[in-house]
Protein backbone atom coordinates (compact mmCIF):
# COMPACT_ATOMS: atom_id res chain seq x y z
CA UNK A 1 0.00 0.00 0.00
CA UNK A 2 2.85 2.39 0.84
CA UNK A 3 4.30 1.79 -2.55
CA UNK A 4 0.96 2.73 -4.19
CA UNK A 5 0.87 6.00 -2.26
CA UNK A 6 4.45 6.73 -3.24
CA UNK A 7 3.67 6.01 -6.90
CA UNK A 8 0.56 8.23 -6.74
CA UNK A 9 2.54 11.02 -5.09
CA UNK A 10 5.22 10.77 -7.78
CA UNK A 11 2.59 10.97 -10.52
CA UNK A 12 0.97 13.94 -8.81
CA UNK A 13 4.30 15.75 -8.52
CA UNK A 14 5.09 14.96 -12.14
CA UNK A 15 1.74 16.31 -13.30
CA UNK A 16 2.08 19.42 -11.12
CA UNK A 17 5.61 19.96 -12.45
CA UNK A 18 4.38 19.52 -16.01
CA UNK A 19 1.61 22.07 -15.46
CA UNK A 20 4.10 24.57 -13.96
CA UNK A 21 6.45 24.07 -16.92
CA UNK A 22 3.59 24.49 -19.38
CA UNK A 23 2.45 27.71 -17.69
CA UNK A 24 6.03 29.02 -17.60
CA UNK A 25 6.43 28.22 -21.29
CA UNK A 26 3.15 29.97 -22.14
CA UNK A 27 4.18 33.04 -20.11
CA UNK A 28 7.63 33.27 -21.71
CA UNK A 29 6.26 32.63 -25.19
CA UNK A 30 3.54 35.25 -24.77
CA UNK A 31 5.95 37.83 -23.38
CA UNK A 32 8.46 37.24 -26.20
CA UNK A 33 5.68 37.51 -28.78
CA UNK A 34 4.49 40.81 -27.30
CA UNK A 35 8.03 42.17 -27.19
CA UNK A 36 8.53 41.17 -30.84
CA UNK A 37 5.31 42.92 -31.89
CA UNK A 38 6.21 46.00 -29.84
CA UNK A 39 9.63 46.20 -31.49
CA UNK A 40 8.05 45.82 -34.93
CA UNK A 41 5.88 48.85 -34.14
CA UNK A 42 8.92 50.80 -32.95
CA UNK A 43 10.76 49.94 -36.15
CA UNK A 44 7.79 50.94 -38.31
CA UNK A 45 7.46 54.20 -36.37
CA UNK A 46 11.14 54.91 -36.98
CA UNK A 47 10.53 54.60 -40.72
CA UNK A 48 7.62 57.05 -40.51
CA UNK A 49 9.87 59.45 -38.61
CA UNK A 50 12.60 59.09 -41.27
CA UNK A 51 10.18 59.85 -44.09
CA UNK A 52 8.67 62.80 -42.22
CA UNK A 53 12.18 64.19 -41.77
CA UNK A 54 12.96 63.65 -45.46
CA UNK A 55 9.80 65.49 -46.42
CA UNK A 56 10.58 68.24 -43.95
CA UNK A 57 14.03 68.64 -45.51
CA UNK A 58 12.57 68.91 -49.03
CA UNK A 59 9.94 71.51 -48.20
CA UNK A 60 12.22 74.56 -47.71
CA UNK A 61 13.68 74.02 -51.21
CA UNK A 62 10.22 73.65 -52.68
CA UNK A 63 9.01 76.79 -50.90
CA UNK A 64 12.10 78.75 -52.01
CA UNK A 65 11.46 77.77 -55.62
CA UNK A 66 7.80 78.78 -55.42
CA UNK A 67 8.67 82.05 -53.64
CA UNK A 68 10.66 83.14 -56.68
CA UNK A 69 7.47 83.07 -58.73
CA UNK A 70 4.75 83.83 -56.19
CA UNK A 71 6.16 86.52 -53.93
CA UNK A 72 2.73 87.74 -52.79
CA UNK A 73 1.65 84.35 -51.35
CA UNK A 74 3.28 84.98 -47.96
CA UNK A 75 0.39 83.48 -45.95
CA UNK A 76 0.90 80.10 -47.65
CA UNK A 77 4.63 80.17 -46.91
CA UNK A 78 4.00 81.13 -43.29
CA UNK A 79 1.50 78.26 -42.87
CA UNK A 80 4.05 75.81 -44.25
CA UNK A 81 6.77 77.10 -41.92
CA UNK A 82 4.43 76.86 -38.92
CA UNK A 83 3.30 73.35 -39.83
CA UNK A 84 6.90 72.26 -40.38
CA UNK A 85 8.00 73.51 -36.95
CA UNK A 86 4.95 71.91 -35.28
CA UNK A 87 5.79 68.59 -36.90
CA UNK A 88 9.46 68.89 -35.92
CA UNK A 89 8.51 69.49 -32.28
CA UNK A 90 5.98 66.66 -32.06
CA UNK A 91 6.82 63.87 -29.63
CA UNK A 92 3.87 61.46 -29.52
CA UNK A 93 2.13 59.58 -32.31
CA UNK A 94 -0.92 61.81 -31.87
CA UNK A 95 1.19 65.00 -32.09
CA UNK A 96 3.02 63.69 -35.16
CA UNK A 97 -0.29 62.79 -36.81
CA UNK A 98 -1.67 66.28 -36.09
CA UNK A 99 1.52 67.87 -37.46
CA UNK A 100 1.37 65.60 -40.50
CA UNK A 101 -2.23 66.62 -41.14
CA UNK A 102 -1.39 70.31 -40.79
CA UNK A 103 1.53 69.92 -43.19
CA UNK A 104 -0.66 68.07 -45.70
CA UNK A 105 -3.14 70.94 -45.59
CA UNK A 106 -0.40 73.56 -46.03
CA UNK A 107 1.12 71.65 -48.95
CA UNK A 108 -2.30 71.36 -50.59
CA UNK A 109 -2.64 75.13 -50.43
CA UNK A 110 0.86 75.47 -51.91
CA UNK A 111 -0.13 73.24 -54.83
CA UNK A 112 -3.16 75.45 -55.46
CA UNK A 113 -0.78 78.43 -55.69
CA UNK A 114 1.47 76.52 -58.07
CA UNK A 115 -1.46 75.94 -60.42
CA UNK A 116 -1.68 79.71 -60.91
CA UNK A 117 1.90 79.92 -62.25
CA UNK A 118 2.37 77.84 -65.42
CA UNK A 119 6.01 78.97 -65.77
CA UNK A 120 6.70 77.58 -62.29
CA UNK A 121 5.23 74.21 -63.24
CA UNK A 122 7.74 74.10 -66.13
CA UNK A 123 10.75 74.96 -63.91
CA UNK A 124 13.14 71.98 -63.78
CA UNK A 125 14.09 72.55 -60.13
CA UNK A 126 10.45 72.64 -59.14
CA UNK A 127 9.65 69.52 -61.16
CA UNK A 128 12.55 67.63 -59.53
CA UNK A 129 11.54 68.72 -56.04
CA UNK A 130 7.92 67.87 -56.70
CA UNK A 131 8.94 64.40 -57.90
CA UNK A 132 11.08 63.84 -54.79
CA UNK A 133 8.24 65.01 -52.58
CA UNK A 134 5.80 62.69 -54.35
CA UNK A 135 8.20 59.76 -53.87
CA UNK A 136 8.57 60.64 -50.20
CA UNK A 137 4.80 60.83 -49.79
CA UNK A 138 4.50 57.36 -51.32
CA UNK A 139 7.15 55.97 -48.96
CA UNK A 140 5.40 57.68 -46.07
CA UNK A 141 2.11 56.05 -47.04
CA UNK A 142 3.76 52.61 -47.09
CA UNK A 143 5.50 53.26 -43.74
CA UNK A 144 2.24 54.46 -42.18
CA UNK A 145 0.47 51.31 -43.38
CA UNK A 146 3.21 49.08 -41.94
CA UNK A 147 3.01 50.93 -38.65
CA UNK A 148 -0.79 50.70 -38.48
CA UNK A 149 -0.67 47.00 -39.41
CA UNK A 150 1.82 46.43 -36.58
CA UNK A 151 -0.36 48.37 -34.15
CA UNK A 152 -3.39 46.33 -35.20
CA UNK A 153 -1.54 43.05 -34.64
CA UNK A 154 -0.16 44.20 -31.28
CA UNK A 155 -3.46 45.62 -30.02
CA UNK A 156 -5.30 42.47 -31.10
CA UNK A 157 -2.75 40.28 -29.33
CA UNK A 158 -2.85 42.15 -26.01
CA UNK A 159 -6.64 41.99 -26.01
CA UNK A 160 -6.73 38.26 -26.82
CA UNK A 161 -6.53 35.39 -24.35
CA UNK A 162 -4.07 34.42 -22.80
CA UNK A 163 -1.95 37.53 -23.62
CA UNK A 164 -4.64 39.75 -22.10
CA UNK A 165 -3.92 38.14 -18.72
CA UNK A 166 -0.22 38.89 -19.01
CA UNK A 167 0.09 42.12 -21.05
CA UNK A 168 -1.08 44.58 -18.40
CA UNK A 169 1.26 43.18 -15.79
CA UNK A 170 4.17 43.57 -18.20
CA UNK A 171 3.33 47.20 -18.93
CA UNK A 172 1.93 46.67 -22.42
CA UNK A 173 -1.01 48.86 -23.33
CA UNK A 174 -2.75 49.58 -26.64
CA UNK A 175 -0.71 51.64 -29.09
CA UNK A 176 -2.30 54.50 -31.07
CA UNK A 177 -2.82 54.33 -34.82
CA UNK A 178 -1.27 56.98 -37.09
CA UNK A 179 -4.45 58.42 -38.52
CA UNK A 180 -5.07 61.30 -40.88
CA UNK A 181 -7.92 63.67 -40.23
CA UNK A 182 -10.90 64.03 -42.51
CA UNK A 183 -9.74 67.40 -43.88
CA UNK A 184 -6.53 65.87 -45.23
CA UNK A 185 -8.58 63.40 -47.28
CA UNK A 186 -10.27 66.13 -49.27
CA UNK A 187 -8.83 67.10 -52.62
CA UNK A 188 -7.83 70.76 -52.78
CA UNK A 189 -9.97 72.86 -55.08
CA UNK A 190 -8.09 74.49 -57.93
CA UNK A 191 -9.65 77.37 -59.80
CA UNK A 192 -8.26 79.42 -62.66
C-alpha positions as CSV (number, residue, x, y, z in Angstrom):
1,X,0.0,0.0,0.0
2,X,2.8,2.4,0.8
3,X,4.3,1.8,-2.6
4,X,1.0,2.7,-4.2
5,X,0.9,6.0,-2.3
6,X,4.5,6.7,-3.2
7,X,3.7,6.0,-6.9
8,X,0.6,8.2,-6.7
9,X,2.5,11.0,-5.1
10,X,5.2,10.8,-7.8
11,X,2.6,11.0,-10.5
12,X,1.0,13.9,-8.8
13,X,4.3,15.7,-8.5
14,X,5.1,15.0,-12.1
15,X,1.7,16.3,-13.3
16,X,2.1,19.4,-11.1
17,X,5.6,20.0,-12.4
18,X,4.4,19.5,-16.0
19,X,1.6,22.1,-15.5
20,X,4.1,24.6,-14.0
21,X,6.5,24.1,-16.9
22,X,3.6,24.5,-19.4
23,X,2.5,27.7,-17.7
24,X,6.0,29.0,-17.6
25,X,6.4,28.2,-21.3
26,X,3.1,30.0,-22.1
27,X,4.2,33.0,-20.1
28,X,7.6,33.3,-21.7
29,X,6.3,32.6,-25.2
30,X,3.5,35.3,-24.8
31,X,6.0,37.8,-23.4
32,X,8.5,37.2,-26.2
33,X,5.7,37.5,-28.8
34,X,4.5,40.8,-27.3
35,X,8.0,42.2,-27.2
36,X,8.5,41.2,-30.8
37,X,5.3,42.9,-31.9
38,X,6.2,46.0,-29.8
39,X,9.6,46.2,-31.5
40,X,8.0,45.8,-34.9
41,X,5.9,48.8,-34.1
42,X,8.9,50.8,-32.9
43,X,10.8,49.9,-36.2
44,X,7.8,50.9,-38.3
45,X,7.5,54.2,-36.4
46,X,11.1,54.9,-37.0
47,X,10.5,54.6,-40.7
48,X,7.6,57.1,-40.5
49,X,9.9,59.4,-38.6
50,X,12.6,59.1,-41.3
51,X,10.2,59.8,-44.1
52,X,8.7,62.8,-42.2
53,X,12.2,64.2,-41.8
54,X,13.0,63.7,-45.5
55,X,9.8,65.5,-46.4
56,X,10.6,68.2,-43.9
57,X,14.0,68.6,-45.5
58,X,12.6,68.9,-49.0
59,X,9.9,71.5,-48.2
60,X,12.2,74.6,-47.7
61,X,13.7,74.0,-51.2
62,X,10.2,73.7,-52.7
63,X,9.0,76.8,-50.9
64,X,12.1,78.7,-52.0
65,X,11.5,77.8,-55.6
66,X,7.8,78.8,-55.4
67,X,8.7,82.0,-53.6
68,X,10.7,83.1,-56.7
69,X,7.5,83.1,-58.7
70,X,4.7,83.8,-56.2
71,X,6.2,86.5,-53.9
72,X,2.7,87.7,-52.8
73,X,1.7,84.4,-51.4
74,X,3.3,85.0,-48.0
75,X,0.4,83.5,-46.0
76,X,0.9,80.1,-47.6
77,X,4.6,80.2,-46.9
78,X,4.0,81.1,-43.3
79,X,1.5,78.3,-42.9
80,X,4.0,75.8,-44.2
81,X,6.8,77.1,-41.9
82,X,4.4,76.9,-38.9
83,X,3.3,73.3,-39.8
84,X,6.9,72.3,-40.4
85,X,8.0,73.5,-37.0
86,X,5.0,71.9,-35.3
87,X,5.8,68.6,-36.9
88,X,9.5,68.9,-35.9
89,X,8.5,69.5,-32.3
90,X,6.0,66.7,-32.1
91,X,6.8,63.9,-29.6
92,X,3.9,61.5,-29.5
93,X,2.1,59.6,-32.3
94,X,-0.9,61.8,-31.9
95,X,1.2,65.0,-32.1
96,X,3.0,63.7,-35.2
97,X,-0.3,62.8,-36.8
98,X,-1.7,66.3,-36.1
99,X,1.5,67.9,-37.5
100,X,1.4,65.6,-40.5
101,X,-2.2,66.6,-41.1
102,X,-1.4,70.3,-40.8
103,X,1.5,69.9,-43.2
104,X,-0.7,68.1,-45.7
105,X,-3.1,70.9,-45.6
106,X,-0.4,73.6,-46.0
107,X,1.1,71.6,-49.0
108,X,-2.3,71.4,-50.6
109,X,-2.6,75.1,-50.4
110,X,0.9,75.5,-51.9
111,X,-0.1,73.2,-54.8
112,X,-3.2,75.4,-55.5
113,X,-0.8,78.4,-55.7
114,X,1.5,76.5,-58.1
115,X,-1.5,75.9,-60.4
116,X,-1.7,79.7,-60.9
117,X,1.9,79.9,-62.3
118,X,2.4,77.8,-65.4
119,X,6.0,79.0,-65.8
120,X,6.7,77.6,-62.3
121,X,5.2,74.2,-63.2
122,X,7.7,74.1,-66.1
123,X,10.7,75.0,-63.9
124,X,13.1,72.0,-63.8
125,X,14.1,72.6,-60.1
126,X,10.5,72.6,-59.1
127,X,9.7,69.5,-61.2
128,X,12.6,67.6,-59.5
129,X,11.5,68.7,-56.0
130,X,7.9,67.9,-56.7
131,X,8.9,64.4,-57.9
132,X,11.1,63.8,-54.8
133,X,8.2,65.0,-52.6
134,X,5.8,62.7,-54.4
135,X,8.2,59.8,-53.9
136,X,8.6,60.6,-50.2
137,X,4.8,60.8,-49.8
138,X,4.5,57.4,-51.3
139,X,7.2,56.0,-49.0
140,X,5.4,57.7,-46.1
141,X,2.1,56.0,-47.0
142,X,3.8,52.6,-47.1
143,X,5.5,53.3,-43.7
144,X,2.2,54.5,-42.2
145,X,0.5,51.3,-43.4
146,X,3.2,49.1,-41.9
147,X,3.0,50.9,-38.6
148,X,-0.8,50.7,-38.5
149,X,-0.7,47.0,-39.4
150,X,1.8,46.4,-36.6
151,X,-0.4,48.4,-34.2
152,X,-3.4,46.3,-35.2
153,X,-1.5,43.0,-34.6
154,X,-0.2,44.2,-31.3
155,X,-3.5,45.6,-30.0
156,X,-5.3,42.5,-31.1
157,X,-2.8,40.3,-29.3
158,X,-2.8,42.1,-26.0
159,X,-6.6,42.0,-26.0
160,X,-6.7,38.3,-26.8
161,X,-6.5,35.4,-24.3
162,X,-4.1,34.4,-22.8
163,X,-2.0,37.5,-23.6
164,X,-4.6,39.8,-22.1
165,X,-3.9,38.1,-18.7
166,X,-0.2,38.9,-19.0
167,X,0.1,42.1,-21.0
168,X,-1.1,44.6,-18.4
169,X,1.3,43.2,-15.8
170,X,4.2,43.6,-18.2
171,X,3.3,47.2,-18.9
172,X,1.9,46.7,-22.4
173,X,-1.0,48.9,-23.3
174,X,-2.8,49.6,-26.6
175,X,-0.7,51.6,-29.1
176,X,-2.3,54.5,-31.1
177,X,-2.8,54.3,-34.8
178,X,-1.3,57.0,-37.1
179,X,-4.5,58.4,-38.5
180,X,-5.1,61.3,-40.9
181,X,-7.9,63.7,-40.2
182,X,-10.9,64.0,-42.5
183,X,-9.7,67.4,-43.9
184,X,-6.5,65.9,-45.2
185,X,-8.6,63.4,-47.3
186,X,-10.3,66.1,-49.3
187,X,-8.8,67.1,-52.6
188,X,-7.8,70.8,-52.8
189,X,-10.0,72.9,-55.1
190,X,-8.1,74.5,-57.9
191,X,-9.7,77.4,-59.8
192,X,-8.3,79.4,-62.7
